[in-house]
């Protein structure tokens, strides 16, 4: 059963939602329903971005083991840290 829902949003947000819905060949209602489904499964765009960053960091951590690293501090850095530390 379908029911109506009234939302109060800024005009710009409504215009953007309509454009996104048009680009996805759906309606604003369909876009909203899709968003709710994504939120329910924790697959929000922010979740996806966080997961991407975690995977990228893990890949970088793997690569860092391949390269020989310089010591984190040289003698000058050590003196500066002692002086101001």
Secondary structure, DSSP 8 states (H G I E B T S, - for coil): ----------HHHHHHHHHHHHHTTS-HHHHHHHHHHHHHTT--HHHHHHHHHHHHHHHHHHHHTTS----S--HHHHHHHHHH-
